[in-house]
């Protein structure tokens, strides 16, 4: 005999399948931007070392003082996230495949949207969030310090609105990035990240054959040099970013401690089924030199 207290078991497999299918079908931009990794620890610690300084002329004895300096450490703790919904037995019995089946679909959309927000938060707070570890500067700052040089002030902060000239300025600024001992490094901005409000402007800048917004017949130096990423979850309509995609994947991390899990419980007294999702994750940037951010007022 099937008794009412057992009805959540009849729904579990179907609702879980609906949730997983819907969740997997929703596109995400975090895969394009973050280096994805899993963790089995309560925390992850990233330690860095500076670069080797330039060597000196040989004068009969090797100089072994050319050693790197310990860099900044970054400790990542994982936040728990959870949410759920309940279903009455009467509702499930009367409208099993119309209303009830829409719950896990909408729930999956909400969770995927939330995780996209967590990813975009790195950029939405790029100019304001000051971490307590690492170099203790926002991701985009004009005063990134160095453990090897007290006078060092790394600068990856701009304020100019998106334009062809601003893109050229950002590209040149990234080409001039230096390591922790002011040595030249090879950072090549090749990706523009923009909100949906700047999509048309960014597209014209990197796809026009001639000079953008001028009567000159000069070829557009910027044409075809950049990949454009447009993320609806960027909250500011004017701020934009240029990134080196290679260093981005090296220094910008998305860490799943526990992936999204969908499970259920039941209350035999109230005849209510409870469905919930749970996951633990964190994001972290280890070095700022993959990005140039424009905080446009």
Buried (B, 14 or more C-beta within 10 A) or exposed (E): EEEEEEBBEEBBEBBBEBBBEBBEEBEBBBEBBBBEEEBEEEEBEBEBEBBEBEEEEEEEEEEEEEEBBEBBEBBBEBEEBEEBBBBEBEBBEEEBEEEBBEBBBEBBBEBBBEBBEBBBBBBBBBBEEEBEEBBEBBBBBEEBBBBBBEEBEBBBBBEBBBBBEBBEBBBEBBEEBBBBBEEEBEBEBBBBBBBEBBBEBBBEBBBBEEBBEEEEEEEBEBBEBBEBBBBEBBEBEBBBBBBBBBBBBBBBBBBBBBEBEBEBEBEEEEBBBBBBBBBBBBBBBBBBBBBBBBBBE
